[in-house]
């Protein structure tokens, strides 16, 4: 197995913001999900994936979970995902509540598609940027432009 990459890199203000607005329990779950994704990426790196989905709760629902926990309202969604994408190697690396900067941090700290060599990466992010009072679209745009 490939050793896990260092996922604790602190980018100015981003790692702290990744946790802002979350309860301590949610902060712990968020970082654990990131680490779980890193393990999954390491395991899939050998064969690669055809399609990778990145995003927030909308894309996390493809896994049937919210913050990593199976929830009743998403029953059946993983089966629909499997029906439509089961013929290709696909994975969803998404966390409920993520903002654009959260996802950028995750991508820059090991979740980027590089080792997986996907043919397609689907990104659905930004909804939580609009509704998060701790965040604004100017910061989101600056984050994207800065990279």
C-alpha positions as CSV (number, residue, x, y, z in Angstrom):
1,X,0.0,0.0,0.0
2,X,1.2,3.5,-0.8
3,X,1.8,5.6,2.4
4,X,-0.7,8.3,3.1
5,X,0.3,11.8,2.1
6,X,0.7,14.6,4.7
7,X,-2.8,16.0,4.9
8,X,-2.0,18.5,7.6
9,X,-0.5,21.2,5.4
10,X,-1.7,24.6,6.5
11,X,-2.5,27.0,3.7
12,X,-3.1,30.5,5.0
13,X,-6.5,30.6,6.6
14,X,-7.9,27.8,4.5
15,X,-7.4,24.8,6.9
16,X,-8.9,26.9,9.8
17,X,-11.8,28.0,7.6
18,X,-12.4,24.4,6.5
19,X,-13.4,23.9,10.1
20,X,-15.2,27.2,10.8
21,X,-18.9,27.0,11.4
22,X,-18.7,23.4,12.3
23,X,-19.1,21.9,15.7
24,X,-16.1,20.1,17.2
25,X,-17.7,16.8,16.3
26,X,-18.2,17.9,12.7
27,X,-14.6,19.1,12.5
28,X,-13.4,15.7,13.6
29,X,-15.7,13.9,11.1
30,X,-14.6,16.3,8.3
31,X,-10.9,15.5,8.8
32,X,-11.6,11.8,9.2
33,X,-13.5,11.8,5.9
34,X,-10.5,13.6,4.3
35,X,-8.2,10.8,5.6
36,X,-10.6,8.1,4.5
37,X,-10.6,9.6,1.0
38,X,-6.8,9.7,1.0
39,X,-6.8,5.9,1.8
40,X,-9.4,5.3,-1.0
41,X,-7.4,7.3,-3.5
42,X,-4.2,5.4,-2.6
43,X,-6.1,2.1,-3.1
44,X,-7.5,3.3,-6.4
45,X,-4.3,4.8,-7.7
46,X,-3.0,1.5,-9.1
47,X,-6.0,1.0,-11.5
48,X,-7.1,4.6,-11.6
49,X,-10.6,5.8,-12.0
50,X,-12.6,6.9,-15.1
51,X,-14.7,9.5,-13.3
52,X,-14.3,11.4,-10.0
53,X,-17.0,13.5,-8.4
54,X,-16.1,16.3,-6.1
55,X,-18.4,18.6,-4.1
56,X,-20.6,19.1,-1.1
57,X,-23.7,17.4,0.3
58,X,-25.3,17.2,-3.1
59,X,-22.5,15.0,-4.4
60,X,-21.9,13.3,-1.1
61,X,-25.5,12.0,-1.4
62,X,-24.2,9.8,-4.3
63,X,-22.6,7.8,-1.5
64,X,-25.9,7.7,0.5
65,X,-24.3,9.6,3.3
66,X,-24.2,13.0,5.0
67,X,-21.0,13.8,6.8
68,X,-20.1,10.2,6.3
69,X,-23.2,8.7,8.0
70,X,-25.8,6.8,6.0
71,X,-29.1,8.7,6.1
72,X,-32.6,7.5,5.2
73,X,-33.4,10.4,2.9
74,X,-30.6,9.2,0.6
75,X,-31.8,5.6,0.4
76,X,-31.6,4.4,-3.1
77,X,-29.3,7.1,-4.4
78,X,-26.1,4.9,-4.3
79,X,-28.0,2.2,-6.4
80,X,-29.0,4.8,-9.0
81,X,-25.4,6.0,-9.1
82,X,-24.3,2.4,-9.5
83,X,-26.9,1.9,-12.3
84,X,-25.6,4.8,-14.3
85,X,-21.9,4.8,-13.5
86,X,-21.3,1.2,-12.5
87,X,-19.9,0.4,-15.9
88,X,-17.0,2.8,-15.3
89,X,-14.7,3.1,-12.3
90,X,-16.2,6.1,-10.5
91,X,-15.9,7.6,-7.0
92,X,-17.4,10.5,-5.1
93,X,-15.1,12.5,-2.8
94,X,-17.6,15.0,-1.3
95,X,-18.3,16.3,2.2
96,X,-21.6,18.0,3.2
97,X,-21.2,21.6,4.0
98,X,-18.0,22.2,2.0
99,X,-17.3,25.5,0.5
100,X,-15.1,26.2,-2.5
101,X,-12.1,26.9,-0.3
102,X,-12.8,23.7,1.7
103,X,-12.6,21.7,-1.6
104,X,-9.6,23.6,-2.8
105,X,-7.8,22.7,0.4
106,X,-8.8,19.0,0.1
107,X,-7.6,18.9,-3.5
108,X,-4.3,20.5,-2.6
109,X,-3.8,18.1,0.3
110,X,-4.0,14.8,-1.4
111,X,-7.5,14.5,-2.9
112,X,-6.5,16.0,-6.3
113,X,-7.3,13.7,-9.3
114,X,-3.6,13.4,-10.3
115,X,-2.9,9.9,-8.9
116,X,-6.2,8.6,-10.2
117,X,-5.8,9.8,-13.8
118,X,-9.5,10.1,-14.4
119,X,-10.9,10.8,-17.8
120,X,-13.5,13.1,-16.3
121,X,-13.7,15.1,-13.0
122,X,-17.2,16.4,-12.1
123,X,-17.2,19.4,-9.7
124,X,-20.3,20.7,-8.0
125,X,-19.4,23.2,-5.3
126,X,-20.4,26.7,-4.2
127,X,-23.9,26.4,-2.8
128,X,-22.5,26.7,0.8
129,X,-20.4,29.8,-0.2
130,X,-23.6,31.7,-0.7
131,X,-25.3,30.6,2.5
132,X,-22.3,30.8,4.8
133,X,-22.1,34.1,6.6
134,X,-18.5,33.5,7.4
135,X,-17.6,33.4,3.8
136,X,-18.2,35.4,0.7
137,X,-18.0,35.1,-3.1
138,X,-15.1,37.5,-3.3
139,X,-13.0,35.2,-1.2
140,X,-14.1,32.2,-3.3
141,X,-13.1,34.0,-6.5
142,X,-9.8,35.1,-5.1
143,X,-9.1,31.6,-3.9
144,X,-9.7,30.2,-7.4
145,X,-7.7,32.9,-9.1
146,X,-4.8,32.7,-6.6
147,X,-4.3,29.0,-7.5
